[in-house]
Every structure is written in C-alpha cells, then in structure tokens.
C-alpha cells in the first residue's frame, strides 16, 4: 500500500516529511502537511511517509500506520498509550531501518499482548519500552538504551506477532 502511494504522489514536498510529523501522530487525524482528506488515502500517505523516511519494510510501515489508527486498547490509559506510541514511532523513524537490516522481527520490536498490553512485559516488543529512554545502540542481539543515569539492554525474545496484528 505504501509503495503504491509513493509511486502516485512522489515527491512529497511538504511538512509531512519532517521527523516530528511522521510516526508520532495518528494516521486518522489531520497532521501538518497532510496532502489528502480521505481517511484511506491519509492512511496510505502515512504508511508511505513512514516507509520512505525510516527505510523500513513496507509491512512495518503499513502495520504501524494501522496501529496508529486503532483506538487505545482496552484497559490502557490513553496518556500511557500515546507516550508508548510516540516512543515506538521515534524508534521506527531513527532506528527501524537498522533493526530490520540486523534481523529484528516486527514482533520483537512492536509486539504487545492483546489482552494485557501493558502488563504482559514478556510479550512486549522492545520499541514499547522506550518511553523516557534514549537509544544508544542497536545490534543483532540487543538494543542498548539509557533511562535517567542507568543503561539497560533490551534483548531479542522471539515475540511472534506485532501489535498491529494483535491489539484491537
């Protein structure tokens, strides 16, 4: 879907290309520089911007744009969800291409348990641990991050499915 949108609308010479406007705003809402009004076209535009800007697989761009368009999961505080989505979107923008090249799966980065998204930490992908953290490095085995004065590592855990396939 993203590739088709890019082919029809390239280049996108608008504020939508700015990093702060890519993966950090819901695809169904208007955002600065949006060039289309139709929700389906807005989704396609959003996915194309994510893919082009972050250099990630099309399935990740489409999936993350779809996840942004979903309502906040049951039992999750909306502020906490928005903070997690913002952190995950920034990771996708800044490190997603490298993580994909190093073999991280969409589930390992963006997995969430459908019944307890915040409580099942064993099923939470690395990108959803990044609220208030700075990513220092991404390798094929771990993501190193700093929160406050501490340095932590989030290691691959073989999470099967990304949140856009699980959360509703």
Protein Blocks (a to p, Z undefined) as FASTA:
>chain_A
ZZmmmmmmpccddfklpmklmmmccfkbccehiabfblklmmmmmmmmmmmmnopafklm
mmmmmmmmpccdehiafklmmmmmmmmmmmmmmmmmmmmmnopafklmmgccfklmmlmm
mlccfklmmgoiacfbdcfkbccddehjbccddddehiabdfklmpZZ
